[in-house]
Structures are given as structure tokens and as C-alpha cells.
């Protein structure tokens, strides 16, 4: 609707500045970061174990239905 003018600059903005004491990460901050990383890793490991266990439970259900309980062959388990 309105024309937009793009302004370009030849100066480069500084990417790093001197950090004051109030801007530094505290020990509590590092502990929080470590705890979140450990929790994220444990969650991923939990999902890995769950994936393997669900596959095993499914196979064991088929084996039990077909071989151990012949009268239930072809029926849904509730």
C-alpha cells in the first residue's frame, strides 16, 4: 500500500560487548541448564525404551493368542 524504503548501512554492528557482573550466568543458571539437558536426554531414552517394549508386548500378545490360547485364535483381546 505504502512504498517501503530500505535503508542500508555500511557500518557493522559490534557482536560482542563486555559483559558486566549482572549479565553473567550464575551457578543456579548452570545447574538449571544441566538439569534441563539431563531431563531432555532421559525423556528421549524413555521413548526409546517404550518403543522397544511396545513392539515386544505386541509380539508376545500374538504368540499368546495363537499358540498358548488356541480357542481365542482370530478373536480380539479386550
C-alpha positions in Angstrom: 0.0 0.0 0.0 2.7 2.5 1.0 6.1 2.3 -0.6 8.7 1.0 1.8 12.2 2.4 1.7 15.1 0.1 2.6 18.0 1.8 4.3 21.3 0.2 4.1 24.2 1.0 6.3 27.9 0.5 5.7 28.7 0.2 9.4 29.0 -3.2 11.1 27.3 -3.5 14.5 29.5 -5.0 17.2 28.5 -8.6 18.0 30.3 -8.9 21.4 30.3 -6.5 24.2 32.0 -6.5 27.6 29.7 -8.4 30.0 29.1 -6.9 33.4 28.7 -8.8 36.6 24.9 -8.6 36.5 24.8 -10.2 33.0 26.8 -13.3 33.8 25.3 -16.7 34.2 25.1 -17.7 37.9 25.7 -21.1 39.4 22.0 -21.6 39.6 21.6 -20.9 35.9 24.2 -23.5 35.0 22.5 -26.0 37.3 19.2 -25.3 35.6 20.7 -25.8 32.2 22.3 -29.1 33.2 19.1 -30.3 34.7 17.1 -29.5 31.6 19.7 -31.2 29.4 19.6 -34.3 31.6 15.8 -34.3 31.7 15.6 -34.0 27.9 18.1 -36.9 27.5 16.1 -39.1 29.9 12.9 -38.3 28.1 14.4 -39.4 24.8 15.8 -42.6 26.4 12.4 -43.3 27.9 10.7 -43.0 24.5 13.4 -45.4 23.1 12.7 -48.0 25.7 8.9 -47.5 25.3 9.2 -48.1 21.5 11.0 -51.4 22.1 8.7 -52.5 24.8 5.5 -51.8 22.9 6.9 -53.9 20.0 7.7 -56.7 22.4 4.3 -56.6 24.0 2.6 -56.7 20.6 4.7 -59.8 19.6 4.0 -61.5 22.9 0.3 -60.9 22.5 0.3 -62.5 19.1 2.3 -65.5 20.4 0.0 -65.9 23.4 -3.1 -65.7 21.2 -2.0 -68.1 18.5 0.0 -70.7 20.4 -0.9 -70.6 24.1 -4.7 -70.0 23.9 -6.0 -71.7 20.7 -9.7 -71.1 21.4 -9.0 -67.3 21.2 -7.4 -67.6 17.7 -8.8 -64.9 15.4 -10.6 -63.0 18.1 -9.8 -59.6 19.5 -8.5 -59.4 23.0 -10.2 -56.9 25.3 
